[in-house]
């Protein structure tokens, strides 16, 4: 969603919703390194399987845990409108 900007502030990675060029400071979302990595990948259309594989290639993790974590993260982003799933 273009209404969200991603920024690194000091050592924190955050998503900030903006509306008409005004930031909603009550709705800032802090991301860990994996979340920030996924957010960057979401700048282009990508499916969940591709996201899972990219995370596996970048981080030391087990496939079943990555699959679950990516799905949960995408669901959370969808809930507050930061991403929109396509069919």
C-alpha positions in Angstrom: 0.0 0.0 0.0 1.6 3.3 -1.0 0.0 4.9 2.1 2.8 3.3 4.1 6.4 4.4 4.2 9.3 2.3 5.5 12.1 4.1 7.4 15.1 3.3 9.5 15.1 5.6 12.6 18.3 5.2 14.5 18.4 1.4 15.0 14.7 0.8 14.5 12.9 -0.2 11.3 9.4 1.2 11.1 6.3 1.3 8.9 4.4 4.6 9.1 1.0 5.1 7.6 0.6 8.4 5.8 -2.7 10.0 4.7 -2.6 13.0 2.5 1.1 13.4 3.3 0.5 13.5 7.1 1.9 10.6 9.2 -0.4 8.9 11.6 2.0 8.7 14.6 -0.4 6.5 16.6 -0.1 3.7 14.1 3.7 3.2 13.7 4.7 -0.4 13.3 8.2 -1.6 14.2 9.7 -4.4 12.1 12.5 -6.8 12.9 15.2 -7.6 10.2 13.1 -10.4 8.7 10.0 -8.2 8.5 11.9 -5.4 6.9 13.4 -7.9 4.4 9.9 -9.1 3.5 8.5 -5.6 3.3 11.3 -4.7 0.8 10.3 -7.7 -1.3 6.7 -6.6 -1.3 7.6 -3.6 -3.3 6.9 -5.8 -6.4 4.3 -8.4 -6.9 5.4 -11.7 -5.3 3.7 -14.8 -4.2 4.0 -16.4 -0.7 6.1 -19.3 -2.0 8.6 -16.8 -3.5 8.6 -14.9 -0.2 9.3 -18.1 1.8 12.1 -19.1 -0.5 13.7 -15.7 -0.3 13.6 -15.7 3.5 15.1 -19.2 3.5 17.9 -18.1 1.2 18.6 -15.0 3.4 18.2 -16.3 6.9 19.1 -19.4 8.8 15.7 -21.0 9.6 13.6 -24.1 9.1 11.2 -24.2 6.1 8.1 -25.0 8.2 8.8 -22.2 10.6 9.4 -19.7 7.8 6.2 -20.7 6.1 4.2 -20.2 9.2 6.0 -16.9 10.1 5.6 -15.4 6.6 1.9 -16.3 6.5 1.4 -14.7 9.9 3.3 -11.6 9.0 1.4 -11.1 5.7 -1.9 -11.7 7.5 -1.0 -9.0 10.1 0.0 -6.5 7.3 -3.3 -7.3 5.5 -5.3 -6.7 8.7 -4.2 -3.1 9.1 -4.2 -2.4 5.3 -0.4 -2.2 4.7 -0.7 -4.9 2.0 -3.5 -6.2 -0.2 -3.5 -9.8 -1.3 -4.3 -10.6 -4.9 -5.7 -13.8 -6.3 
